[in-house]
Amino acid sequence: MSTLSVPLTPELEVFIKAQVKSGRAANKADVVRRALRAMSEEEAVEAVLRAAREPTLRGNLRELMKKID
């Protein structure tokens, strides 16, 4: 596991400390790991939603190819 040093705004530092104090996270690193995990999951959900909006080809593939040519 690697360590990363990141400058934080005072507001983020207050938020992180509040998360630890409330028991929602074990420590500062846990808060950051949870945030990164949430971002990763959000990106995965967005990718699935984008894929769902893509047009889907239906029908006989040979007939569809004739329309494209």
C-alpha positions in Angstrom: 0.0 0.0 0.0 1.4 3.4 -0.9 1.1 6.7 0.9 0.0 9.9 -0.8 0.4 13.4 0.7 -2.4 15.8 -0.5 -2.9 19.4 0.6 -6.5 19.9 1.9 -8.6 23.0 2.2 -9.5 23.9 5.8 -13.1 22.9 5.0 -12.1 19.4 3.9 -9.9 19.0 7.0 -13.0 19.9 9.1 -15.1 17.5 7.2 -12.6 14.7 7.6 -12.2 15.3 11.3 -16.0 15.3 11.7 -16.3 12.0 9.9 -13.7 10.4 12.2 -15.2 12.0 15.3 -18.7 10.8 14.5 -17.5 7.3 14.0 -18.4 7.1 10.3 -14.7 6.4 9.6 -11.9 4.9 11.6 -9.3 7.5 10.7 -8.4 10.2 8.2 -7.1 7.7 5.7 -10.4 5.7 5.9 -12.3 8.8 5.0 -10.2 9.4 1.9 -10.3 5.7 0.9 -14.1 5.7 1.2 -14.4 8.9 -0.9 -12.2 7.4 -3.6 -14.2 4.2 -3.6 -17.4 6.2 -3.9 -16.0 8.1 -6.9 -15.0 4.9 -8.5 -18.4 3.4 -8.0 -20.1 6.6 -9.3 -17.9 6.4 -12.5 -18.9 2.7 -13.0 -22.6 3.6 -12.6 -22.2 6.5 -15.1 -20.6 4.1 -17.6 -23.4 1.7 -17.3 -26.0 4.5 -17.8 -24.1 5.8 -20.8 -24.0 2.3 -22.3 -27.8 1.9 -21.7 -28.5 5.1 -23.7 -26.5 3.8 -26.7 -28.6 2.6 -29.6 -29.1 -1.1 -29.8 -29.0 -3.0 -33.1 -31.9 -5.4 -33.4 -32.9 -7.7 -36.2 -31.2 -9.9 -38.7 -27.5 -9.0 -38.9 -27.3 -9.7 -42.7 -30.2 -7.4 -43.4 -28.7 -4.7 -41.2 -25.4 -5.0 -43.0 -27.2 -4.5 -46.4 -28.6 -1.2 -45.1 -25.2 0.0 -44.1 -23.5 -0.8 -47.4 
